[in-house]
Amino acid sequence: MGNIKKMLIDRQLTFYEEAIQIASIANKAMLYEVSSYPSPGLVSPVCTGAHKDMDFFTFIDSSSVIFKHLMIFSQKGFTENSPKDIFREIREIGIKCEIEMLEETGGINTHKGMIFLMGISCAATAKAMYEKKPFKEISCIIKEMVEGVSERELVKKEISSQCSHGEEVYRKYGSKGIRGEVEKGIPIVFDFSLDFYKQNIKLNNNDRMIKTLIGIMQFCDDSNIIYRHSIEVLHEVQQKSKKILESGKNDDGIFLEEVDKLNQEFINRKISPGGSADLLGITVFFYYVEKYMEKKLANKGM
């Protein structure tokens, strides 16, 4: 009995250490995202972008509060519970995380979308590790976790005077936003931006982040832009992003010059591609998760 008890304790300690590792990677990814410049219309250490109510330090404050919840999201994945049951648990944790974030920032929403995305990503990563599944299976776990979330939270939800930005965008334009993206397993990350980020490995960290951000912006149905502006402005942002990538395809200097111009335009027009920024953070998260899982597998085979 003593050996069995020790084995169970050791296993729980391993899961705890793995949860810390996943949360640390998530925190790193969030800080990478907000530390990059010029990120059109977004907060960075250099400027506040299209925002007047937040700056780089607001994001640091928010990230610090979120970290402990990232650990809990991760811990919830190390279980025999089904992905759907895990999602129900982390949804409650996510609500608490949002409340603490708003308390820390004085009511400023820095990370609501990121909490939703990163919470799911951390839990799904932990579930894959718990079941000893390969990295490529994480997207499938995410799909299983959130199956039907748009139907429950957008389509069938009763109209109220206190609907969220995502709900309002759905009712006006029919766009499911980030809920629709996670229901498909976040394909913009797993089928595009993760490979795009790897392809630009020769760039320094900052320029690699910016290039990946613009890459995401050309495809992302950013509900933040739709809500604050219109579907037409979103399409304009997507087209401009494609054009900048094409014009700077063979010259990184030209690319960054064009991005800097776009940043100034977005500041003036108060355009903030927050949805794309969140997906950039998720891209970096999964890049380092994949490397971590590969390292674990290699060490196991030694």
N, C-alpha and C positions, 0 to 999 in steps of 0.2 A: 504493500500500500504506500510505503514511504517513497519508493521509486516512481510510482504513478503520480503521486502528489507533486513531487519535484519536477517531473516531466511537464505536468500541466502548468505549474508556476513558470517554468522556463519558457513555455510556449506563449503564455500571456505576456511575459516580459519582452519576448521577441516581437509580438504584435504591437506592443507599446512603443518600442524603439522604431519599428517600421512606420507607425503613425507619426512619430516625431519627424522622421525623414521625409515623409510625404508632405507634411505641413510646412517643413522648412523649404522644400522645393517650391511649394505654392507661394509662400511668402516672398521668396527670391523672384519668382516670375512677376508678381504684382509690383515689386519695387523696380524691376527692370523696365516694366511698361511705363511707369510714371517718371522714370529717370531719363527717358529718351527725348531728344530734341533735334530738329524741329518736327514736332508731332502736330499736324494741322488742327488748330482749334482746341487742342488738349492742354491740360496742365503739365508742366515740366519744371525742372529746377530753374529754368531761364525765364519763363513767363507763365501767366495764368491762362493763356489761350483765350477762348471765347467766354471764360468764366470771370465773374466779378466777386463771387462769394466764396471762392476757395483758392488755395495755392498749394505748392509742393508740400509744405509742412502739414496742411490739412490731411493730405493723403498719407503722410507718415503716421500721424496720430491715428487715423482710421485703420491703417494696416496693422498697427500695434495691437489695437483692440481685437481685430479679426483673427489674429494668429491663434489664440487659444481655441477658437471655434474651428479653425482649420484642422487642428489636432482631433477634435471631437468628431468632425465629419469623417476623418480618416479612420478613427477607431471604430466607428459604426459599420465600416465596410468589412472589418475582420470578424465575420460571423457567418453562421450557417443560414441566417435569415435570407429570404428571397430578395432580389434587387428591388422589387416593389415595396416590400416591407422596410427596407433600408431607406428608400426615398421618403416614405411617410415619416420616418424618424428624423431624418435630416431636415425635412421641411420645417418641423417645429424648432429645431436648432437654428435654422436659418432666420426665422422670425426673431428669435432672441438676439441673434448676431446683428440684425438690422437695427433693433432697438438700441443696443449698446453702441453701435456705430454712430447713430444719430445723436445719442447723448454726448459722445466724445467730441463730435464735430459741431455741436450747437444746432442740430437740425439740418445740416448740409448733407445731401446724398452724394457721397463719393464713390461708394462701392456696391450699391444694391444689386445691380446686374452681375457684378463680379462674384458676389456672395452666392448667388443662385448657381452660376456656372462653375465656380471653383468648388463649391460644396459638393455638387454632383460629381465633378471630376476627381476629387480626392476620395470620395466614398467608392466610386467605381474602380479606381486604381487599387484601393485596398482590397476590394472584393476579388479582383483579378489575382492579386498576390495571394490572398487567402486560399483561393481555389487552384493556385499554381497554373493559371492560364497565361498565355503569352500576351505581350503588349497589344497586339492587333485585335485582341478580343475585348478590349476596354470599350470601344465604340458600341459593340453589341450589348454589353452590360448596361451602358447608358440608355440605349434604346429600350431595353427591358425595364429599367428603373422608372422611366418617365412616361411609359406608354399610356396614352389617353389624357395627358396633362392639359393639352389644348382644349379638348372636349370638355373637361371638367371646369377649367379655370377661365375659358374664353367663350366657347360656343354655347354651353348650357348655363353659364352663370347669369343670374338675374342682373338686370341693369340697375345700378345704384348711383347715387350722387357722389360716392367716394370711390369710384373705380380707379384703378392704377393707370399709369401711362400706357402700358402694354394693352390693357383692356380697351382703353379709349382708341388706340390705333387700330385694334382689330375691328371694333364696331364701325369705325369710319372708313377704313381701307381694306379690311379683310386680311391684313397681314398678321400672321401668328408670331412674328418676331422671334425672340430667342427661345420661346417654348417650342415653336415649330422646328427650330434648328436642333435642339437637344433631342426631340422625338425622333429625328433622323440619325442620331448618333454623332452630332456636330461634324457633318461632312466637310464643311468649309475648312476645318482644322485637319481632320484625318485624311482628306482627299486632296487638299491643296496647300494650306499655309505651313504645315509641318515640313513637307518636302521643300517648299519654297525657302523656308528658314534654313534648312540644311544646305541647300544649293548656294546660299550666300554666306557660307562659313568663312570665306576669305576676307570679308569686310570686318571692320572693328565692331564691337558689340552695339554701339550706338547706331551706326549706319545700317547695320543688319536689322536692327529693330525697326527703324524707320522704313526701310525698303519692304519689310514684311507687313508693316501697318498699311502702306499704300496698296500692297498686293491684296490684302483683306478688304480694304475699302472699295475695290473695284467690283466685289461680289456681294458684300454684306448688305442685307436688307435692314439697315440700321434704324430701329424704331425710335431711337433718340432724335435722329434727324427728322424722321417723319412727324413725330409728335410736336417738335418745336418749330418745324417749318412746313414741309409738305412732301408728298411722294415725288413731285417734280424736282424738288431740290435734291432729294436722295438720288434720283437718276442722274442729275447733273454732277453730283459728287462722284458717283460711280464712273461716269464717262471721263471726268477730269483725271481721276486716278489711273485709269487705263492709258490715257494719253501721256501722263507723266512717266509711267513705267516704260512706255514705248520710246519716248523721246530720250530718256536717260538709259536706254538698254545697254549701250556700249560706253557710256561715260558717267561714272558715279558723280563727278563734279557737277555736270549739267543736271543730273537727277536731283541732287541736294539743293541746287539753286531753284529749281522748279518747285520743290517741296516747300522751300522757305517762302516763295511767293504765295503758294497756296495757303500756308499758315497765316500770312498777313491778311489774305482775303477772308479766311474763315474767322479770324479775330474781328475784322470789321463787320462781317455779316452775322456774327454770333452763331456760327455753325460748329457743333461739337460732335464728332463721330464717336461717341462714347461706347456704342455697341461694338464697333471695330476694335477699339482699345481693349475692351474686355476679351475679345477673341484673340487679340495679340498676346495678352497675358496667359490665356489658356494654351496657346501654341507653344510658348516658352516653357510652360509647366510640363506639357507632354514631351517636349524635346528632352528635358532633363530626366523625366520619369523613365523614358525609354532607355536612356543611357544608364540609369541606375539599375533597371531591371536586367539589362544586358550584362552589366558588371557582376551582379549577383549570380547570374547564370554561369558566367565564366569562372567565377571563384568556386562555385559548387562543383564544376567539372574538373578543377585542378586536383 
